Amino acid sequence: MLHKRSYTVALLICLLPLFLPSPSYAWTGACVAVTDGDTIKVMHEGKTEKIRLYGIDCPEKKQPFGTKAKQFTGGLVFGKIVDVDALEKDRYGRTIAWVYISDKCLNGELLKAGLAWHYKRYSKETSLAEIEDTAKLQKIGLWTDPHPVPPWSWRRERRPK
């Protein structure tokens, strides 16, 4: 029989994770929708969960290469089982995550294809920066444009004043 003190300690140990910052967690689900190049919907625990790819920002739909980014993402993951390495929720309730299909990282594949920017404001990942730099040097995708406009600048220009 547990003593009252032992019971209290055991209860505190069980409750401690509820008060700590949540670490990343991974899960697997079917990709059921592609909103745009860097946002997809994946089935998780019987519901669709909106996933925003970590560390990158694809052109908006009305920007050059926006449609290509969405098509590229759809071709890789739509209707397929993906691994989601969730990091956090953003202010819009989307799960920010790394997404993998087989042995490929979707986040990196978009950069490699020249269909995304490394979103340095939110990510200091040197691996993403290196992939972007390679695509720029090789003038792949959006880097064929001599002055590509990053989506965050494009969005800011269209906000009501």
Secondary structure, DSSP 8 states (H G I E B T S, - for coil): ---HHHHHHHHHHHHGGGGS----EEEEEEEEEEEETTEEEEEETTEEEEEEETTEE---TTSTTHHHHHHHHHHHHTTSEEEEEEEEE-TTS-EEEEEEETTEEHHHHHHHTT--EE-TTT---HHHHHHHHHHHHTT-GGGGSSS---HHHHHHHHS--
